[in-house]
Amino acid sequence: MFVWVKRGLHALNAVIALAAVILLVCAVTAGSAQGTATADPGGGNWAALLGAAIAVASSAIGAGIAVAYTGAAALAAMSERPELFGRAIVIVGLAEGIAIYGLVIGIILIGRA
């Protein structure tokens, strides 16, 4: 049963990643066509905002999962050898960097909106 849940989560992750890529492409290509006088000034940038939301949300979820695993492993390692504190904190910090990458992409997309 656990295998089916895991496969379902992998499929959901793939669908969300594909949707984010499609919205990113829509947001990037829509920016060049809005220079015309007939462009709607209020509602034409929904794809960029939705893409930014997906980028930030999915990267925060991924960073949370990564920090959960690396933090648990770091605490287990430090309980046996306390001198590993510096290395463990660096690895947990690298896992948190995933959220920062998503935030940067979100800021770039909001700047295009």
Helices and strands as residue ranges (DSSP letters): H 2-30, G 33-35, H 46-80, G 82-84, H 85-112
